[in-house]
Amino acid sequence: MRGALQTSYYTMSSFFSLNSKDFAKGLVVAVLAALAAYFAQVLNVPGFDFAGIQWDEIARVAVMAGLSYLGKNLVTTQDGKVFGAI
């Protein structure tokens, strides 16, 4: 029987390196950020106007979120500490 706190089988990439799972998870973060930006715009625009959606802003949010995730993983050690200290 497995305990409530189960260790992950995912091996984190080492300090200043990335693996393929980091890129896949970065893509997921980018897609989720794009969806959040889209829905934020839809909720803030009075009356839905598909042409009024700022697609460049959504793309910018997605790219920045994905790059931020990869940047965080790049400076995180294998034990999950950012810059080895935090």
Buried (B, 14 or more C-beta within 10 A) or exposed (E): EEEEEEEEEEEBBEBEEBEEEBBEBBBEBBEEBBEBBBEEBEEEEEEEEEEEBEEEEBEEBBEEBBEBBBEEBEEBBEEEEEEEEE
